[in-house]
Amino acid sequence: MCVDDGIKPEMMVTICNYYHNWVKKGKTYTVREVLQNDDIVHGVLLEEIRNEPIYIELIDKKQEPAFGMFRFRELEDDRMMESVEHYAEMI
């Protein structure tokens, strides 16, 4: 689930130029691929969103721009937390 769809003002032009499709906070996405990028910067590609590949100077190659992993949380964590909170209320 996307928990952060924010864009810093100084990144707005760059993001709009390269990400024609962007995530929406609160929406559930399916991870298509996790990109390690030689351990320089990690990101995820999503089934529901596709963007055209671009040259990325930081990793010195052309690929689809990925979304930062910090923007998402696994749904299982939500369900587990709800169960724990529900159990705590019962005690």
N, C-alpha and C positions, 0 to 999 in steps of 0.2 A: 504494500500500500504506500502511495506517495504521501510523505509527511512534510515535504518542503518543495514548493514550486517557485519559490522566490528567485528573483534575478537582481543582483546588485546593479545600481544605476550605471556604474562605470563599465559594466559588462553587457548592457542592453543591446548596443549596436552589434557587437560580436555575436551574441546569442541569436539575435534576429537574422543575421546573415547566414549562419551555419545550421541552426536548428529551425527548420521550417515547421516542425511539429514539436510541441513541448508538453511536458507532463502537467497534470492537474492534481493539486492537493486533494486528498480524500479518495482518489480513484485507485482501484486495484489494477495492477499490471502483472504480466507474466514475463519473467526474465528469459530472454532468448539466448543470451551469452554474457559471460563475465569476461571482461578484458583486463588482463594483468599489465599489459604494455611494458614488459621488461621491468616490472616493479617500480616504474616511474610514477604512474598515476593509474589507479584502478577505476573502472566504470562498468556500467551494465547497458546492454542493448535490450530492448523490449519488443515483445511480439506485437503489441498494439501500436507501436510508434516506430516509424522508419524515417531516416533522413539520408540524404545523398552523402556518399563518402567525400571527404575533404582531406587535404594535406594538413597534418598536425605537426608543427615544427618541434614541439616538446619531445615527441617520440620519433620524429624523423620518418614518418610514413603516412600513407594515405589510407584512411579507414572511415567508417561511419562514426560520427561524433557520439560518444557515449554519455550517459547521465551518471553523475556522481552517486556512489553508493549511499552517501549520507542522506540522500533525498528519500530513501525508502526504509520501511520496516516490514519484517515478515509478519504475515497474518497470524501465524501460529502463536507468536508472542502476545498478540491482542487477545486471542481466545484463552490462552493460558492465564493471562493477567485477570481477565474477567472471571474465570473460574476461581482463582485465588481470592479475589475481592468478594465474590459471592459466598465462598466458604467462610471467609472471615466475618461476614455479616451474620452468618448462621450461628456462630459461636457466642 
